[in-house]
Every structure is written in C-alpha cells, then in structure tokens.
Amino acid sequence: MAEEEFPNTTHEGFNVTLHTTLVVTAKLVLPTPAKPILPVQTGEQAQQEEQSSGMTIFFSLLVLAICIILVHLLIRYRLHFLPESVAVVSLGILMGAVIKIIEFKKLANWKEEEMFRPNMFFLLLLPPIIFESGYSLHKGNFFQNIGSITLFAVFGTAISAFVVGGGIYFLGQADVISKLNMTDSFAFGSLISAVDPVATIAIFNALHVDPVLNMLVFGESILNDAVSIVLTNTAEGLTRKNMSDVSGWQTFLQALGYFLKMFFGSAALGTLTGLISALVLKHIDLRKTPSLEFGMMIIFAYLPYGLAEGISLSGIMAILFSGIVMSHYTHHNLSPVTQILMQQTLRTVAFLCETCVFAFLGLSIFSFPHKFEISFVIWCIVLVLFGRAVNIFPLSYLLNFFRDHKITPKMMFIMWFSGLRGAIPYALSLHLDLEPMEKRQLIGTTTIVIVLFTILLLGGSTMPLIRLVDIEDAKARRRNRKDVNLSKTEKMGNTVESEHLSELTEEEYEAHYIRRQDLKGFLWLDAKYLNPFFTRRLTQEDLHHGRIQMKTLTNKWYEEVRQGPSGSEDDEQELL
C-alpha cells in the first residue's frame, strides 16, 4: 500500500515542482507587453477629437485672417510708424476681451480653441521662423561678425540666465518674493533670456542705422533663441533627475556636459544636413524641374529638426544651422525660379507663423489662468534689465580689444535697450512641467507681463531713443520723417533680394572673390575651397537658360493677365 502511494506522491511533488519552475521561468523570460506608441481612439472619442481639432484649426485661421486684414490696413493707410508685431499683439488683446465677453454672456465657449498649445508652437510654428531667420543671414556681414555674435548669443545668454535665475533664487530665500528652487529659478532665467527684437530690427532697417549694429542685434537674437531653448531644456533635465545626493559642483558639470552635447551636437547635425543638401542638389541637377527642386529644398529644410528631436538633441539649433548653411551653399545650386520661390515662400510662412504667435500672445491675457504677484513681476523686470546689461556692456568692452570696427557706447546702449522678449519665452513658460500648478501659473503670468512690457513699452520707444542718441545714418536724418516705414511685410513683398540670386559664372566668381586680397580666416577658406566644392558654378549656357526660363514665366503670367476679365488697355499700360 505504501509502495503504491509513494510513486503517486513523488509524481505529484514532481508536478508541483515542475509547475512552479515553469511559472517562475515564465515570469523571468516572458517580456512585459509593449505599450502602444500612440493612443488609439475609435468611435465617438475619435469623432470628438476630430471635431475639437477642426475647431482649433478654424479658430487659428480666423485669427490669422483678421491679423492679415489689420496689417493690410496699416499698409494701405500708411500707418508706418506702428510696428506690425505691436499692432498684432494689441489686436490679440482686443480679441481676447471680446471672446471673454461672449463667454460671459454664454453665447459661445472657445476656451479650448483660444488656449495656446506649446506642442503646436514647437512642432509647427517655431521651425519655419527659425529656418527663415537662418536662411536670411546672407544679408549683411554675418560671417565677418560671427565671433562677436557667438559671444553675445552663447556666453551672454548664459550670463543673463545665471543673473536672472540666481537673483530669483536668492530673493526667494530672503522671503522678498515667492520661493523657487535652484533648478526652477535657472529654468525661468533661461527662458526669459530669449530675445526677439522684431520691432527693433524693423526700426533699424527703416532708419538705416549702422549695419554692424543691425547685424549684431539680428544675429545675436537668432542664435540666442536656440541657446535659450537649450539652456531651458538643460534645467528641465536636471529637474526630472533626482539630484538630492549630488553635490553642487557635480550638478554644474552635468548641466555643462548636457548643454555642450545639445549645442554642438545639434549644430553639427544641422551643418552636416545643410552640406549634404548642397552636394545632393549640386550633383543631381533638378533645375529644369523647379517643382521637384523646390520639394527637395522643403524636405531638407525640415529634415534636421525631426532627426534632432528624434535623437534627443535640439531641433531648433539644428534647423537654425541648417538654414545658415543652405543659404550660403545650397541656395546657389538652385535655378533662379526656385531661388525666388524659396525666398517668397519662407517669408510668407514665417510671417504667418510669427503673426499667429503674437496674436495668441495677446489672447493669453484672457485665456491663461493667471497668478499675479506684483513684487515677483517687478523684481523679475529689474533682473531681466540688469542681466541684459551685464551681458552687453562687459562683453562689448572685451570685444573692442579685437575688433577693427569698435562697438561704441551708444551702440552698446541700443543693444541693451533692444533686448525685447517675444513668443519663445511665452511658449517655453507653458512648456515647463512645474509643480504645484500655482508655480506654473506664476511663471506663465510673469513671463506674459515681461513680454508685453518689453514689446509695447521698450519696442514702442526705440525709434525716439535712436533719434535722441543720434545713432541713425546721416542720410536717414535728412529724409522726411513721414517716410519712415516700419512695415516688414510691405518691404519684403515689394522686393526680391537680387544679391541672393546666384548669377556668377566660374570666371566672374574667381575675379570677384578668390583674387581679393582682403579676405582673411574663414572667409578666405570659404572662397578658396568650401564654396567651389559645395556649389555649382554657372556656365554661360546655364545663365542663358535661367534667364530664358524667367522670361518665359513672366511672359506667361503677363498673357494670363491680359486675357483676364478685367484686362483693359489702361490696365495694360499700367502694367507696362
């Protein structure tokens, strides 16, 4: 009996052991189910999401249309003294007030549509703005001032971020303002250091101020935006990590390493993408099919942004350097038709994106849940102005030891005064993941106040200040002051930048650049080796074909105008 039960017992024990082993092995071997990449919405939920997105698109396009009408009225009635950015922000504030009244009367509810979405800004609106800025740097002497611009944009922005962030942290510790920890203070100092002197640049162009001053402010603002975003991302990265067991020196080294990786890695990626685009369009001749050529340019324009973001680098930094390189090399491998098409398309898209951002900035006065603290706002404005001064004046005096064209004290003052804040600080403030919510609202409200303060007050007083310090060009002083035109849209619509149209043959390029004796450093290296390697030199046949292509398109357009319903002899004479 016992012998018959023993095998059964042993068999049952073996089964239990085997079952336990299999279960444990299964738990160790079987992978956890992968999470879906994107949430799949079906049925009624998908329909509601589609309707919400449709209303958001409709509302954004409606706002854009109203802003375009406003800009048209400014141009038509010659209100050139008013910068378009100031007018659009003011219109946004007015529209926000009207929408608030409509919601109060319960006639409609557009709270979700009028709320500015940071992801939409960083994915759709900001890349075209940054790329167009880099692509337009062919104007003026950017490369002659690249050292000064880089010093102001990189080290100057870092100085400003540390001054503002450190000031906020220590004032909070002294119970003068609301307390923020070190990483949150540095994040705010970084985002608020992004300058956007759109109105100032328009005034500079209208008054024909010193070209070096114009390029220093313009170039610094472009690079500064990317640096500010990288600094803010660095601070956010430190916030996400548990830094309680790490010393302050180790934290600084980690932040420095992250910043250098983001800055130089993204810049290298953008530069490499731009150089590849130049080689591709040099060896694959698409000039006889402008539509394919233009499509290839659009792909290369957005390619570095997606790749950089995908590998955890800064897409903004990558697309900026890609735009600079493509403007300098790739652009000259294009047909004249595509060159003009690129100029006008980029200007139009950038104008629409900038207008949309400034309009939503004005709308945010009524759509954003605010937490206003007067002491925090005042101290932040003081720190922003002081940080800008610590950035501009010491670095300018340092650079004057190495510059032939000195930065005068008047130029320093204008550079300090022109440090306006724009859409990027506002979008970055909404993008910060701060807890509790009151802290996020405080940062957002303060950022909006600082942006509006600098755009409306400082931007509006830049023109009389320039005339007061007598920094405008002598020819501009002799012009009638009524002729001063601050409309960026009217100027870019009336002109095609012929200096950006490549029409130099091999012989003309050699005579114009390579034989020059005044080229030094990078300019000599670029003219001697880089430009000939990455760009296509036109032959007389290519030049003749390009001019025939432009003439054919012009004649075709003219024939269509003549055959239109409104064509008349008077209209024809006016066109001629």
VOGU-3710 file (C-alpha; in Angstrom, 3 decimals, decimal comma):
1> maeeefpntt> 0,000/0,000/0,000  2,769/2,340/0,965  4,745/1,345/-2,091  1,766/2,188/-4,352  1,272/5,584/-2,727  4,956/6,543/-2,861  5,140/6,847/-6,633  1,919/8,884/-6,695  3,264/11,210/-4,033  6,534/11,548/-5,853
11> hegfnvtlht> 4,714/12,168/-9,130  2,511/14,862/-7,569  5,528/16,517/-5,976  7,325/16,492/-9,285  4,308/18,095/-10,968  4,192/20,833/-8,354  7,916/21,437/-8,676  7,734/21,473/-12,472  4,710/23,806/-12,421  6,464/26,180/-10,010
21> tlvvtaklvl> 9,613/26,153/-12,107  7,688/26,858/-15,296  5,786/29,704/-13,669  8,966/31,287/-12,306  10,734/30,785/-15,634  7,801/32,288/-17,473  7,856/35,318/-15,214  11,565/35,741/-15,818  11,580/35,061/-19,543  8,337/36,497/-20,876
31> ptpakpilpv> 8,717/40,203/-21,687  6,252/42,741/-20,444  3,722/43,749/-23,071  4,853/46,803/-25,012  2,903/49,993/-24,569  1,218/51,355/-27,668  3,177/54,136/-29,305  0,114/56,311/-29,748  -3,266/56,079/-28,039  -5,738/54,634/-30,497
41> qtgeqaqqee> -9,035/56,459/-30,474  -12,040/54,991/-32,197  -15,743/55,605/-32,440  -17,246/58,570/-30,644  -13,988/59,520/-28,913  -12,158/59,799/-32,246  -15,013/61,857/-33,677  -14,938/64,268/-30,750  -11,159/64,643/-31,069  -11,528/65,332/-34,786
51> qssgmtiffs> -14,187/67,975/-34,145  -12,048/69,626/-31,463  -9,004/69,715/-33,750  -11,146/71,098/-36,568  -12,428/73,926/-34,392  -8,881/74,712/-33,246  -7,699/74,924/-36,865  -10,711/77,071/-37,790  -10,136/79,428/-34,865  -6,406/79,786/-35,642
61> llvlaiciil> -7,079/80,522/-39,316  -9,769/83,022/-38,371  -7,353/84,845/-36,082  -4,729/84,841/-38,842  -7,186/86,239/-41,372  -8,156/89,102/-39,063  -4,481/89,870/-38,397  -3,690/89,889/-42,135  -6,524/92,384/-42,674  -5,056/94,522/-39,888
71> vhlliryrlh> -1,595/94,502/-41,480  -3,171/95,365/-44,845  -4,934/98,349/-43,280  -1,677/99,517/-41,694  -0,009/99,440/-45,109  -2,937/100,942/-47,002  -3,389/103,899/-44,659  0,371/104,332/-44,284  0,496/103,827/-40,541  4,173/103,002/-40,908
81> flpesvavvs> 5,147/104,343/-37,505  3,486/101,346/-35,808  5,440/98,046/-35,854  3,303/95,154/-37,016  4,186/92,980/-34,010  2,884/95,657/-31,638  -0,309/96,033/-33,669  -0,941/92,263/-33,788  -0,376/91,838/-30,037  -2,778/94,722/-29,361
91> lgilmgavik> -5,348/93,154/-31,679  -4,926/89,836/-29,858  -5,654/91,551/-26,544  -8,776/93,148/-28,016  -9,955/89,839/-29,489  -9,364/88,115/-26,156  -11,527/90,703/-24,408  -14,340/90,232/-26,954  -14,185/86,430/-26,604  -14,282/86,776/-22,827
101> iiefkklanw> -17,446/88,878/-23,059  -19,021/86,320/-25,418  -18,194/83,508/-23,000  -19,537/85,545/-20,082  -22,837/86,013/-21,953  -22,804/82,227/-22,616  -23,142/82,807/-26,346  -20,209/80,504/-27,168  -17,366/78,659/-25,459  -13,955/78,870/-27,147
111> keeemfrpnm> -11,770/78,268/-24,110  -10,075/75,220/-25,605  -9,571/76,790/-29,044  -8,109/80,077/-27,785  -5,644/78,347/-25,447  -2,124/78,417/-26,868  -0,671/74,904/-27,231  3,118/74,686/-26,711  3,431/71,499/-28,798  1,841/73,245/-31,772
121> ffllllppii> 4,299/76,096/-31,339  7,430/73,928/-31,183  6,390/71,494/-33,927  4,631/73,749/-36,448  5,214/77,454/-35,811  8,749/77,833/-34,483  10,733/75,729/-37,042  9,738/77,858/-40,075  10,509/81,060/-38,156  13,967/79,858/-37,100
131> fesgyslhkg> 14,809/78,376/-40,509  13,798/81,565/-42,324  15,918/83,596/-39,910  18,963/81,444/-40,619  18,231/81,410/-44,349  18,105/85,212/-44,467  21,502/85,705/-42,819  23,118/86,190/-46,224  22,185/89,834/-45,759  24,897/91,977/-44,251
141> nffqnigsit> 28,176/90,915/-42,735  27,143/87,980/-40,564  30,296/85,938/-41,051  32,540/88,973/-40,515  30,940/89,345/-37,065  30,451/85,661/-36,285  32,831/85,790/-33,302  31,077/88,733/-31,665  27,623/87,334/-32,410  28,531/83,934/-30,948
151> lfavfgtais> 29,977/85,522/-27,807  26,829/87,575/-27,205  24,470/84,727/-28,094  26,152/81,908/-26,135  28,095/83,413/-23,244  25,893/86,495/-22,997  22,715/84,443/-22,821  24,277/82,165/-20,193  25,308/85,214/-18,133  21,805/86,653/-18,346
161> afvvgggiyf> 20,256/83,303/-17,385  22,515/82,955/-14,340  21,923/86,562/-13,245  18,123/86,308/-13,503  17,919/82,766/-12,140  20,329/83,422/-9,288  18,602/86,671/-8,386  15,188/84,998/-8,230  16,544/82,147/-6,105  18,266/84,361/-3,520
171> lgqadviskl> 15,367/86,832/-3,375  13,088/83,894/-2,691  15,374/82,633/0,049  15,255/86,112/1,598  11,404/85,991/1,525  11,270/89,030/-0,749  9,376/87,119/-3,462  7,856/83,656/-3,831  10,388/80,889/-3,304  11,609/78,808/-6,228
181> nmtdsfafgs> 14,215/76,080/-6,003  17,518/76,419/-7,863  16,582/74,431/-10,985  13,217/76,166/-11,402  14,878/79,563/-10,966  17,509/78,719/-13,570  14,824/77,401/-15,945  12,933/80,692/-15,701  16,151/82,694/-16,081  16,970/80,698/-19,232
191> lisavdpvat> 13,599/81,051/-20,918  13,248/84,751/-20,170  16,711/85,392/-21,685  15,435/84,643/-25,208  15,286/87,976/-27,060  13,059/88,716/-30,043  13,708/92,275/-31,286  11,307/92,119/-34,248  10,126/95,694/-33,780  13,679/96,914/-33,172
201> iaifnalhvd> 15,002/95,330/-36,371  12,190/96,965/-38,338  13,172/100,344/-36,863  16,857/99,694/-37,623  16,044/98,958/-41,264  13,776/101,978/-41,562  16,309/104,410/-40,099  19,338/102,802/-41,777  21,370/102,546/-38,588  24,933/101,260/-38,584
211> pvlnmlvfge> 24,927/97,910/-40,470  27,239/96,404/-37,855  24,802/97,295/-35,074  21,943/95,863/-37,126  23,782/92,583/-37,710  24,945/92,269/-34,087  21,389/92,611/-32,792  19,849/90,477/-35,537  22,466/87,725/-35,433  22,502/87,581/-31,641
221> silndavsiv> 18,722/87,293/-31,463  18,696/84,332/-33,874  21,399/82,313/-32,121  20,135/83,464/-28,733  16,737/81,807/-29,249  18,311/78,412/-29,824  20,728/78,819/-26,903  17,914/79,851/-24,584  15,868/76,789/-25,547  18,855/74,501/-24,929
231> ltntaegltr> 19,512/76,121/-21,535  15,859/75,711/-20,571  15,921/72,060/-21,632  19,066/71,610/-19,547  17,331/72,980/-16,463  14,280/70,800/-17,130  16,533/67,756/-17,424  18,034/68,497/-14,023  14,552/68,906/-12,557  13,459/65,471/-13,765
241> knmsdvsgwq> 16,501/63,763/-12,214  16,874/63,062/-8,532  19,735/65,406/-7,641  19,409/65,168/-3,843  22,562/63,028/-3,472  24,629/65,044/-5,955  26,857/67,940/-4,953  26,524/71,377/-6,464  29,772/71,004/-8,417  28,638/67,686/-9,892
251> tflqalgyfl> 25,298/69,232/-10,813  27,091/72,066/-12,599  29,306/69,636/-14,513  26,304/67,527/-15,540  24,459/70,637/-16,727  27,530/71,871/-18,620  28,015/68,495/-20,287  24,357/68,312/-21,286  24,451/71,838/-22,698  27,626/71,230/-24,710
261> kmffgsaalg> 26,206/67,983/-26,087  22,961/69,665/-27,088  24,608/72,776/-28,543  27,496/71,305/-30,512  25,702/68,064/-31,389  22,683/69,906/-32,769  24,824/72,492/-34,569  26,944/69,743/-36,144  23,833/67,837/-37,229  22,275/70,918/-38,823
271> tltglisalv> 25,535/71,868/-40,538  26,013/68,339/-41,877  22,449/68,231/-43,192  22,914/71,563/-44,951  26,184/70,455/-46,558  24,595/67,176/-47,710  21,729/69,133/-49,286  24,264/71,290/-51,140  26,093/68,250/-52,527  22,843/66,492/-53,477
281> lkhidlrktp> 21,470/69,463/-55,408  24,876/70,134/-56,952  25,258/66,654/-58,445  21,560/65,912/-59,077  20,582/68,671/-61,468  16,895/69,437/-60,843  16,960/72,956/-62,249  14,839/72,016/-65,265  12,080/70,770/-62,934  11,614/73,561/-60,370
291> slefgmmiif> 8,747/71,750/-58,626  10,994/68,788/-57,762  13,832/71,105/-56,828  11,589/73,135/-54,550  10,175/69,965/-52,973  13,688/68,716/-52,226  14,528/72,030/-50,537  11,424/71,837/-48,342  12,366/68,294/-47,287  15,924/69,293/-46,384
301> aylpyglaeg> 14,600/72,359/-44,553  12,554/70,327/-42,040  14,702/67,163/-42,038  17,246/68,225/-39,368  14,506/69,276/-36,958  12,808/65,878/-36,989  16,103/63,972/-36,798  17,484/66,091/-33,940  14,317/65,787/-31,882  14,245/62,055/-32,567
311> islsgimail> 17,734/61,512/-31,123  17,207/63,839/-28,119  19,052/66,865/-29,494  17,790/70,402/-30,072  15,762/70,590/-33,273  15,746/74,395/-33,151  19,543/74,588/-33,018  19,826/72,031/-35,836  17,347/73,765/-38,146  18,997/77,150/-37,494
321> fsgivmshyt> 22,456/75,993/-38,575  20,924/74,053/-41,449  19,244/77,251/-42,661  22,509/79,205/-42,468  24,448/76,556/-44,407  21,693/76,035/-47,001  21,504/79,788/-47,572  25,261/80,004/-48,068  25,758/76,931/-50,269  22,610/75,044/-51,318
331> hhnlspvtqi> 20,739/78,162/-52,423  23,294/78,842/-55,147  22,752/75,394/-56,683  19,118/76,216/-57,427  17,538/77,585/-60,555  16,573/81,286/-60,453  12,890/80,327/-60,312  13,397/78,145/-57,238  15,603/80,764/-55,602  12,832/83,348/-55,825
341> lmqqtlrtva> 10,216/80,775/-54,840  12,200/79,819/-51,731  12,585/83,453/-50,689  8,910/84,289/-51,024  7,623/81,027/-49,561  9,831/81,194/-46,495  8,927/84,834/-45,909  5,222/84,127/-46,220  5,244/81,078/-43,957  7,431/82,811/-41,360
351> flcetcvfaf> 5,158/85,865/-41,434  2,067/83,707/-40,852  3,736/81,813/-38,005  5,010/84,980/-36,316  1,628/86,663/-36,703  -0,163/83,656/-35,214  2,193/83,562/-32,237  1,902/87,298/-31,496  -1,887/87,138/-31,800  -2,128/84,242/-29,348
361> lglsifsfph> 0,252/86,120/-27,068  -2,314/88,903/-26,868  -5,152/86,387/-26,444  -3,326/84,818/-23,491  -4,151/87,861/-21,372  -7,675/86,468/-21,037  -7,243/82,759/-21,848  -4,397/81,861/-19,465  -5,170/81,092/-15,787  -3,119/83,779/-14,088
371> kfeisfviwc> -1,432/84,165/-10,744  -0,170/87,732/-10,484  2,327/88,738/-7,813  3,384/92,371/-8,133  6,668/92,012/-6,216  7,687/88,973/-8,273  6,940/90,768/-11,565  8,779/93,976/-10,613  11,877/92,167/-9,374  11,913/89,966/-12,476
381> ivlvlfgrav> 11,785/93,014/-14,762  14,658/94,585/-12,817  16,696/91,374/-13,023  15,985/90,991/-16,759  17,220/94,524/-17,490  20,224/94,097/-15,190  21,086/90,697/-16,680  20,950/92,199/-20,179  23,301/94,994/-19,054  25,770/92,532/-17,505
391> nifplsylln> 25,645/90,663/-20,805  26,097/93,556/-23,256  28,439/96,109/-21,680  31,316/93,938/-20,343  31,375/91,700/-23,428  31,341/94,728/-25,746  34,326/96,300/-23,980  36,114/92,944/-24,189  35,388/92,543/-27,898  36,651/96,040/-28,699
401> ffrdhkitpk> 40,191/94,853/-27,973  39,930/92,540/-31,004  37,594/94,434/-33,365  38,554/96,918/-36,077  35,018/98,320/-36,135  34,514/99,268/-32,485  31,221/98,928/-30,632  30,586/102,462/-29,399  28,875/103,263/-26,067  25,793/104,428/-27,994
411> mmfimwfsgl> 25,654/101,115/-29,832  26,007/99,251/-26,523  23,114/101,197/-25,062  20,882/100,461/-28,061  21,845/96,765/-27,927  20,894/96,680/-24,245  17,634/98,512/-24,860  16,668/96,324/-27,831  16,586/93,117/-25,797  12,845/92,653/-26,268
421> rgaipyalsl> 11,160/89,410/-25,260  8,773/87,640/-27,616  6,922/84,427/-28,280  9,644/81,953/-27,329  9,735/82,825/-23,599  5,948/82,629/-23,510  5,837/79,199/-25,189  8,687/77,886/-23,018  6,891/79,027/-19,865  3,829/76,988/-20,859
431> hldlepmekr> 6,039/74,018/-21,719  7,644/73,842/-18,257  6,492/70,909/-16,145  6,318/72,627/-12,758  4,553/71,501/-9,630  2,384/72,686/-7,997  0,153/74,326/-10,594  0,325/77,693/-8,790  4,051/77,860/-9,511  3,453/77,226/-13,207
441> qligtttivi> 0,759/79,914/-13,311  3,067/82,382/-11,555  5,872/81,761/-14,065  3,468/81,992/-17,022  1,813/85,203/-15,851  5,145/86,873/-15,093  6,500/85,882/-18,500  3,459/87,346/-20,278  3,805/90,628/-18,376  7,533/90,889/-19,163
451> vlftilllgg> 6,961/90,104/-22,854  4,200/92,703/-23,174  6,255/95,240/-21,195  9,266/94,894/-23,491  7,291/94,759/-26,763  4,841/97,585/-26,058  6,934/99,918/-23,905  10,546/99,312/-24,922  9,707/98,445/-28,545  7,452/101,476/-28,883
461> stmplirlvd> 10,109/103,850/-27,558  13,049/102,518/-29,604  12,606/104,947/-32,519  12,618/108,175/-30,453  15,515/106,763/-28,428  17,602/106,115/-31,558  16,963/109,655/-32,731  17,722/111,010/-29,277  21,143/109,377/-29,081  21,773/110,335/-32,753
471> iedakarrrn> 22,795/106,862/-33,913  20,967/106,763/-37,237  22,710/107,186/-40,556  23,338/110,723/-41,811  21,273/110,111/-44,946  18,383/108,897/-42,824  18,413/112,115/-40,817  17,945/114,117/-43,985  14,935/112,074/-45,024  11,446/113,212/-44,292
481> rkdvnlskte> 10,362/111,587/-41,068  6,994/110,828/-42,584  8,737/108,427/-44,966  9,938/106,129/-42,176  8,387/102,724/-42,841  8,264/100,071/-40,108  6,206/97,620/-42,162  8,265/94,470/-42,588  5,546/92,911/-44,740  5,405/95,754/-47,261
491> kmgntveseh> 9,171/95,775/-47,708  9,510/92,025/-48,163  6,598/91,993/-50,604  7,954/94,766/-52,813  11,493/93,459/-53,239  13,282/90,362/-54,392  16,743/90,183/-52,901  18,828/90,135/-56,036  22,049/89,738/-54,079  20,793/86,309/-53,065
501> lselteeeye> 20,289/85,228/-56,693  23,301/83,298/-57,936  24,332/84,579/-61,355  28,143/84,415/-61,169  29,952/82,311/-63,718  33,195/80,467/-62,982  35,331/83,335/-64,264  33,263/86,018/-62,506  33,426/84,174/-59,177  37,193/83,863/-59,377
511> ahyirrqdlk> 37,592/87,557/-60,184  35,102/88,669/-57,533  36,213/86,521/-54,591  39,312/84,381/-54,971  41,602/87,145/-56,228  40,597/89,530/-53,452  43,432/90,282/-51,075  41,345/91,465/-48,110  39,795/88,062/-47,301  41,033/86,525/-44,065
521> gflwldakyl> 40,373/83,451/-41,958  37,147/81,618/-42,666  36,159/83,991/-45,479  39,348/83,118/-47,386  38,921/79,388/-46,695  35,305/79,550/-47,799  36,012/81,457/-51,012  39,032/79,339/-51,914  37,867/75,803/-51,090  34,443/75,366/-49,467
531> npfftrrltq> 32,299/77,404/-51,835  33,732/75,858/-55,024  33,332/72,352/-53,542  29,724/72,688/-52,359  28,264/74,995/-55,011  27,831/74,777/-58,748  29,458/77,484/-60,822  27,281/78,588/-63,667  28,386/78,440/-67,267  27,260/80,997/-69,815
541> edlhhgriqm> 24,819/78,373/-71,151  23,317/77,854/-67,687  22,976/81,592/-67,209  21,299/81,967/-70,603  18,897/79,102/-69,865  17,944/80,595/-66,473  17,162/83,973/-67,989  15,056/82,364/-70,710  13,164/80,409/-68,050  12,439/83,563/-66,051
551> ktltnkwyee> 11,401/85,455/-69,179  9,110/82,627/-70,271  7,352/82,522/-66,903  6,983/86,304/-66,876  5,514/86,341/-70,378  3,127/83,523/-69,488  1,906/85,417/-66,437  1,535/88,594/-68,490  -0,526/86,793/-71,139  -2,837/85,386/-68,478
561> vrqgpsgsed> -3,294/88,871/-67,005  -4,147/90,308/-70,444  -6,707/87,571/-71,075  -8,359/88,047/-67,683  -11,868/89,507/-67,294  -10,544/92,830/-66,044  -7,934/93,246/-68,761  -8,143/96,598/-70,499  -5,820/98,898/-72,359  -5,473/101,172/-69,326
571> deqell> -4,567/98,233/-67,110  -2,124/97,013/-69,738  -0,411/100,382/-69,922  -0,222/100,486/-66,119  1,444/97,051/-66,042  3,918/98,149/-68,658
//
